[in-house]
């Protein structure tokens, strides 16, 4: 049998727990629930970097943010020497690589790597349905024996930034009195001193505004759920259904009022963790929820290449294929990773290290330590408490291993405009150099 077709459906800003199959009582996501029922979910799934462009560049290169150069949205282009999945699979494995919807990889034109079916739209409310329908048309009409990679970028629930007011104000709609009974409660770790943070987007919000934000966010999640289901049903009804692997994830999470946060860009769980589900009836176990293995969005490139029987792209330093985990073929060669790393350059730079139980967040001027097993909402920073030394030392060693494994991208003169280099690249590169020296000492 030839290598499988691969359908990669990704959404924007979906909180890892905003799925009814995982127990959320405030949202109804029957289509994503179906994926959970028919595939394998990775419950300990994280994004390489909790912002759109860096995370998406990692999906398509198998490299971390500081390696591919996209350290923030829009202004820092990807290293032009790096290959990406579309061009690589086409050249090395003969795949028809097609794309519909949101791309958002700074400095890389999607049409140089994929055959573009639909460019998407800046609002999921207006564009997601069209993107999904175009993807379905491709699946239903295709009759070629050539294997394909179809990547579909849906935008919602990212519309919460506009409809629910995460970019400022209280959003597109006013809060009607009749809605009060429908508003979900605030999470247990909501920070009631949020106004002191001087975040102008939320400083004037009332508690009802926060609950309204959560309400509208869940409705955005339900909107995109229907489009995910539309595409998955098209896969199941397509002529190639028996030989098509389906992958679903999000580029990052959303604050969703946890810690009184909105949007993304920080290393707390609400932004860092993401849903990830893989389906292929008859090949991948249905209904399995893997809470053991730490996986990352950076792993998507080697996973797709593995299933496509294509050679790995060069220098995918920390990325690992999920295939041995999905097929339960015993321990992968060398065993699976015992820690995962995420990083951010948005606002306050940070790098997070997570193992099965403990998580450390390292900032240029501070360190936080959380026991995720007993404190999943990260309400108690243990970094300065007695007994924290062992966890901090273990993660210091993991961080040293990570920093000595990756190849930090240093942009050549003229690679980006001088302002972008000075504001984003140089601080990132300088901090990582210092950090490597400190943790390796």
C-alpha positions in Angstrom: 0.0 0.0 0.0 1.3 3.5 -0.9 2.0 5.9 2.0 -1.2 7.5 3.4 -2.8 10.8 2.4 -2.5 13.2 5.3 -5.1 15.8 6.3 -3.8 18.3 8.8 -6.5 20.5 10.3 -5.4 23.3 12.6 -7.4 26.0 14.4 -6.3 29.2 16.1 -6.2 29.9 19.8 -8.2 26.8 21.1 -7.8 26.3 24.9 -6.8 22.7 25.6 -9.8 22.1 27.8 -12.5 23.9 25.7 -13.8 20.6 24.4 -16.9 18.9 25.8 -15.4 15.4 25.4 -12.8 16.5 28.0 -15.4 17.5 30.5 -16.0 21.2 29.8 -19.7 21.9 30.7 -19.8 25.3 29.0 -19.1 24.4 25.4 -20.7 21.8 23.0 -18.2 20.4 20.5 -19.7 17.2 19.1 -17.4 17.2 16.0 -14.1 17.4 18.0 -15.7 15.0 20.4 -16.0 12.6 17.5 -12.3 12.9 16.8 -11.6 12.1 20.4 -13.8 9.0 20.2 -12.4 7.8 16.9 -8.7 8.7 17.5 -5.9 9.0 20.0 -5.7 12.2 22.0 -2.5 13.5 23.5 -3.6 15.2 26.7 0.0 16.5 27.5 0.4 18.4 24.3 2.1 21.8 24.1 2.9 24.4 21.5 6.6 25.2 20.8 5.7 28.9 21.2 2.3 30.3 22.2 1.9 32.8 19.4 0.6 32.3 15.8 3.5 32.8 13.5 6.3 31.1 15.6 4.1 28.1 16.4 3.1 27.6 12.7 6.7 28.0 11.5 7.6 25.2 14.0 4.8 23.0 12.6 6.2 23.2 9.1 9.9 23.1 9.8 10.3 20.8 12.8 12.4 23.5 14.4 11.9 25.6 17.6 11.2 29.3 17.5 14.7 30.4 18.2 16.0 28.1 15.5 13.7 29.1 12.6 13.9 32.8 13.5 10.2 33.6 13.8 10.3 34.8 17.3 7.2 37.0 17.2 4.3 37.6 14.9 4.7 39.3 11.5 8.0 41.2 11.8 10.6 38.5 12.0 10.8 36.3 8.9 11.7 32.6 8.9 15.2 31.6 8.0 15.1 31.5 4.2 17.5 28.5 4.1 15.2 26.2 6.0 13.0 23.7 4.0 9.3 23.3 4.9 6.9 20.4 4.8 5.2 21.4 1.6 8.2 21.8 -0.6 10.0 18.8 1.1 7.2 16.3 0.7 6.7 17.3 -2.9 10.3 17.0 -3.8 11.4 14.0 -1.6 8.2 11.9 -1.6 6.1 13.0 -4.6 3.2 14.3 -2.5 0.6 16.7 -3.9 0.8 19.4 -1.2 -2.2 21.6 -1.0 -3.3 24.3 1.4 -6.5 26.1 2.4 -7.0 28.9 4.9 -4.8 30.6 7.4 -1.0 30.3 6.8 0.6 33.1 8.8 4.3 32.0 8.6 6.3 35.2 8.4 8.6 35.5 5.4 7.5 32.3 3.7 5.0 32.5 0.8 2.6 29.6 1.1 2.4 29.3 -2.7 6.1 28.5 -2.9 5.5 25.3 -0.9 1.8 24.4 -1.4 -0.8 24.5 -4.1 -3.1 27.1 -2.6 -6.9 26.3 -2.8 -8.2 29.2 -0.7 -6.3 32.1 1.1 -8.7 32.2 4.1 -10.0 35.4 5.8 -8.9 37.4 8.8 -12.2 36.6 10.6 -13.2 33.0 11.2 -16.9 34.1 11.4 -16.6 35.2 7.8 -14.1 32.8 6.3 -13.9 29.4 8.1 -17.0 28.0 6.4 -15.7 28.8 2.9 -12.2 27.3 3.7 -13.8 24.1 5.0 -16.1 23.8 2.0 -13.1 24.2 -0.4 -11.2 21.5 1.5 -14.2 19.2 1.3 -14.5 19.8 -2.5 -10.9 18.8 -2.9 -11.4 15.6 -0.9 -14.6 14.6 -2.7 -13.4 15.3 -6.2 -9.8 13.9 -6.1 -9.2 10.8 -8.2 -5.4 10.8 -8.5 -3.3 7.9 -7.2 -0.7 10.5 -6.0 -0.6 10.8 -2.2 -1.5 14.2 -0.9 -1.0 16.4 2.2 -3.9 18.7 2.7 -3.3 21.4 5.3 -6.4 23.4 6.4 -6.1 26.5 8.6 -9.3 27.5 10.4 -9.3 30.8 12.3 -11.7 30.4 15.1 -11.9 30.7 18.1 -9.5 33.5 17.4 -12.4 35.8 16.7 -12.6 36.1 20.5 -10.0 38.8 20.0 -12.6 40.9 18.3 -16.1 39.6 19.1 -15.3 39.1 22.8 -13.1 42.2 23.2 -9.6 40.7 23.8 -8.1 43.4 21.7 -9.9 46.1 23.8 -13.3 47.1 24.8 -16.1 44.6 25.5 -16.4 43.3 22.0 -18.7 43.2 19.1 -22.0 42.8 21.0 -23.2 44.4 24.2 -23.9 42.3 27.3 -27.7 42.0 27.5 -29.3 41.4 30.9 -31.0 38.3 29.5 -27.6 36.6 29.1 -26.6 36.7 32.8 -28.0 33.3 33.5 -25.9 31.8 30.6 -22.6 33.3 31.5 -20.0 30.6 32.7 -18.3 31.1 36.1 -14.8 32.4 36.4 -12.1 29.8 36.9 -10.8 28.9 40.3 -7.5 30.7 39.7 -9.0 33.9 38.5 -6.9 36.8 39.8 -9.3 39.3 41.3 -6.4 41.8 41.4 -6.2 41.8 37.6 -6.7 45.6 37.3 -3.4 46.2 39.1 -1.5 44.7 36.1 -2.2 47.8 34.0 -3.3 45.7 31.1 -5.3 48.4 29.3 -7.4 45.7 27.5 -8.8 44.4 30.7 -8.2 46.9 33.4 -11.7 48.3 33.1 -13.5 45.0 32.7 -16.2 44.1 35.3 -16.5 40.5 36.5 -19.5 40.2 34.2 -17.3 41.3 31.3 -14.8 38.5 32.1 -17.7 36.0 32.2 -19.0 37.4 28.9 -15.5 36.9 27.4 -15.6 33.2 28.3 -19.2 32.9 27.0 -18.4 34.3 23.6 -15.1 32.4 23.4 -17.0 29.1 23.8 -19.4 30.1 21.1 -16.4 30.8 18.8 -15.1 27.3 19.7 -18.5 25.8 18.7 -18.4 27.7 15.4 -15.1 26.2 14.4 -16.1 22.8 15.8 -18.7 22.5 13.0 -16.1 23.2 10.3 -13.7 20.7 11.7 -16.5 18.2 11.6 -17.4 19.1 8.1 -13.9 18.4 6.9 -13.6 15.2 9.0 -16.9 13.8 7.6 -15.6 14.6 4.1 -12.5 12.6 4.8 -14.5 9.7 6.0 -16.8 9.8 2.9 -14.0 10.4 0.4 -12.7 7.8 -2.0 -9.4 7.7 -0.1 -11.0 7.4 3.3 -9.3 4.1 4.2 -5.8 5.5 3.5 -6.0 9.0 5.0 -4.4 10.1 8.3 -6.2 12.9 10.0 -4.4 15.3 12.5 -6.0 18.0 14.5 -4.4 20.6 16.8 -4.2 24.3 17.6 -1.3 26.7 17.3 -1.7 27.9 21.0 -4.3 28.2 23.7 -6.1 31.2 25.2 -6.1 32.9 28.6 -9.9 32.3 28.9 -9.7 34.2 32.3 -7.4 31.7 33.9 -5.1 33.8 36.1 -7.2 36.7 34.6 -5.4 36.2 31.3 -6.6 36.7 27.8 -5.0 35.8 24.4 -1.5 34.1 24.4 2.2 34.6 24.5 3.1 33.4 28.0 4.1 30.0 29.4 1.2 29.3 31.8 -0.8 26.2 30.9 -3.8 28.1 29.4 -1.6 29.5 26.6 1.0 26.7 26.4 -1.1 23.6 26.3 -3.1 22.7 23.2 -5.4 19.9 22.1 -3.9 17.3 19.7 -5.9 14.3 18.2 -4.9 11.9 15.5 -7.4 9.6 13.7 -6.9 6.8 11.2 -9.5 4.0 11.8 -7.9 0.6 11.6 -4.4 1.9 12.2 -4.6 4.2 15.2 -6.4 3.2 18.4 -9.8 4.8 18.8 -10.9 6.5 22.1 -7.4 6.4 23.6 -6.4 9.4 25.8 -2.6 9.4 26.2 -1.8 11.3 29.4 1.7 9.9 29.7 3.7 11.2 26.8 4.8 14.8 26.6 4.4 15.9 22.9 4.9 19.2 21.2 3.7 20.9 18.0 7.3 20.9 16.8 6.8 17.1 16.5 4.2 17.5 13.7 6.8 17.7 10.9 8.7 14.5 11.8 5.4 12.7 12.4 4.0 13.7 9.0 7.3 12.8 7.3 7.4 9.5 9.1 4.0 8.5 7.8 4.8 9.8 4.3 7.9 7.6 4.3 9.9 10.7 3.5 13.4 11.4 4.7 13.7 13.8 7.7 14.4 17.4 7.1 17.8 18.5 8.3 18.5 19.5 11.9 15.2 18.8 13.5 17.0 18.9 16.8 14.3 18.2 19.4 11.3 17.1 17.3 10.2 13.5 17.5 7.7 11.5 15.4 4.5 10.5 17.2 4.1 7.4 15.1 5.6 4.9 17.6 3.3 6.3 20.3 0.3 6.2 18.0 0.9 2.7 16.9 2.0 1.4 20.3 5.2 -0.1 18.9 6.9 -0.2 22.2 9.4 2.4 23.3 10.7 4.5 20.4 14.4 4.2 19.7 16.2 5.9 22.6 12.9 6.1 24.6 10.5 9.0 24.6 11.4 12.4 25.9 11.1 12.9 29.7 10.7 16.6 29.4 9.3 19.1 27.0 10.3 22.8 26.4 8.4 25.8 25.2 9.6 29.4 24.8 8.2 32.8 24.2 9.6 36.2 23.1 6.2 38.1 23.4 6.4 40.7 26.1 8.4 39.0 28.9 10.8 36.5 27.4 10.6 33.1 29.0 11.4 29.4 28.5 9.4 26.7 30.2 10.5 23.1 31.1 7.9 20.5 31.9 8.3 16.9 33.0 5.6 14.5 34.1 4.9 16.4 37.3 6.9 19.6 37.7 7.1 22.7 35.5 9.7 25.5 35.7 9.4 28.9 33.9 12.6 30.7 33.5 12.6 34.5 32.9 15.6 36.8 32.5 15.0 38.0 36.0 13.1 35.3 37.8 12.1 31.6 38.1 8.7 30.0 38.8 8.1 26.4 39.8 4.8 24.6 39.8 3.8 21.1 40.8 1.4 20.5 37.9 0.2 17.1 39.2 -1.1 18.6 42.5 -1.6 22.2 41.3 -2.8 22.0 37.7 -4.1 25.6 37.8 -0.6 26.9 38.8 -1.8 28.8 41.9 1.2 28.1 44.1 4.7 29.1 43.0 7.1 26.8 44.8 10.4 28.2 43.5 11.4 29.8 46.9 10.0 27.1 49.1 12.0 24.4 51.0 12.2 21.2 49.0 12.1 22.9 45.6 15.9 22.5 45.0 15.7 19.0 43.4 13.1 20.0 40.9 14.9 23.2 40.0 18.2 21.4 39.6 16.7 18.7 37.4 15.1 21.3 35.1 18.3 23.3 35.1 20.0 20.2 33.6 17.2 19.7 31.1 17.5 23.4 30.1 21.2 23.0 29.6 20.6 19.9 27.5 18.0 21.8 25.4 20.1 24.9 24.9 23.1 22.8 23.9 21.0 20.8 21.4 19.3 23.6 19.4 21.0 25.8 16.9 19.9 29.4 17.7 19.3 31.3 14.5 21.5 34.4 14.3 20.2 36.6 11.4 22.8 37.8 9.0 23.1 41.5 8.3 20.2 42.6 6.1 18.0 39.6 6.9 15.3 41.8 8.5 14.9 45.5 9.0 17.2 47.0 11.6 14.4 47.9 14.0 13.1 44.3 14.1 16.6 42.9 14.7 17.3 45.3 17.5 13.9 44.9 19.2 13.4 41.1 18.8 16.2 39.0 17.5 19.1 40.6 19.4 17.5 40.3 22.9 16.5 36.7 22.2 19.9 35.6 20.9 21.8 37.5 23.7 19.6 36.0 26.4 20.0 32.5 25.1 23.7 32.9 24.9 23.8 34.0 28.6 21.4 31.4 29.7 23.4 28.6 28.0 26.5 29.7 29.9 24.6 30.0 33.2 22.9 26.6 33.1 25.9 24.8 31.7 28.3 26.1 34.3 
